[in-house]
Amino acid sequence: MNDPIIPTSSNKPFLSTKRIAFISVLALVIAGGAWYAYFGMPKSGSGSGQASALGAAEKSAAAKGDAGKGAAGKGPGTVPVSIAGVSQETVPFKLQAIGNVEALTTVSVKARVDGQIVEVGFKEGDEVRKGGMLFKIDPRPYEATLRQAEAANARDIAAREQARAQEIRYKELLEKNFVSKDAYSQFRTNADAASAVAAASTAAVDSAKLNLEYCTIRSPIDGYTGKIQIQMGNLVKAADPTPLVMLNQVHPIYVSFAVPEQSLAMLRSYMAKGPLVVQAGPPNTDKLAASGTLIFVDNAVDATTGTIKLRARFTNNDNALWPGQFVNVSLKLFDQKDAVLVPAQAVQTGPNGQFVYVVKADMTTEVRKVTVERAEGSKLIIASGVQPGEQVITRGQLRLAPGVKVAPEKS
């Protein structure tokens, strides 16, 4: 009988040394985790877990309490806003423009004789009076010329007197027929020529005196001086195109401005009834600096701009206006009675035009379309849409809608 055949294999056994070590380590880890879960973790409902749960509950309760207080204060859906009343007033109708201040008179001071400047009688920017000394040119050459002219004039006057005496004597001799008419005529001619020479020399004296007077340059107006263009010590000429200094008269003063030609008919109609008041002030402010009177309307409309040029005169005693300054000009035509006004902040612009939020008696809002006529300072004149005594919202419009309840804020 044959022995059973037992198969042989070259594979390694299933439980090798490495596998046994890995399984042992894994078992230890599982056992350690189970021990920590049972003995190390805090029990539910105690310790820090309880404190954390209590804190969350307190915060929730506090939040609910705050919400309750807010609801009790203003009510659900109440929007805080600022409101203002719609007023009815008498306001002036004005034409607004940008104007330019012009000096009443501008003088370019120049020398009328040649010479060296030896004295300056003012400081740059000073106010000077009419007749006050501005510059003095060296007068010595003109004094010498005057003396020469006076000497020549004295000589010519003496010659004239001598010629007249001879003419008188020969006239008497002619009457007695001691001399001929031709002889007398010669002496009369000599006397007339001497008189003419004497008159010419007298004129030369006057011219020399005038040139000497021109050596002192005086102010022709009351005004303010500008920058000195030619300083003391320089030579000047009568024909020099550069002025010594510029003078501007500012009392009174002009303001020139232009308004659209569409306003011309209305302007002329009210101007015919009496003087029109013009107010002017510096830009970027509502404060008017001066008040004057309209004195000039140009004789033609500027075709390039479609405007008509106007000019107003101001006394300017306080120097509020200065030449070259740009000012805001307001020309009053008449007083508009019972005008309805609202603050400019109340008017909003939407897809359908301008509107305001009106506060009704139950403190809810109503959207009201308005027609703005024009601006008057910080307010707008409303042609239609609101009535005097109503309340409009001036701040907080972004959170509003028709029917929303509002709560006015204290200013």
Secondary structure, DSSP 8 states (H G I E B T S, - for coil): -------------SS-HHHHHHHHHHHHHHHHHHHHHHHTS--TTSHHHHHHHHHHHHHHHHHHHHHHHHHHHH-TT-EEEEEEE-EEEEEEEEEEEEEEEEEEEEEEE--SS-EEEEEE-S-TT-EE-TT-EEEEE--HHHHHHHHHHHHHHHHHHHHHHHHHHHHHHHHHHHHTTSS-HHHHHHHHHHHHHHHHHHHHHHHHHHHHHHHHHHTEEE-SSSEEE---SS-TT-EE-TT-SS-SEEEEEEEEEEEEEEEEGGGHHHHHHHHTTS--EEEEE-TT-S---EEEEEEEE-SS-BTTTTEEEEEEEE--TT--S-TT-EEEEEEEEEEEEEEEEEEGGG-EEETTEEEEEEE-TTSBEEEEE-EEEEEETTEEEEEES--TT-EEEEE-GGG--TT-BEEE---
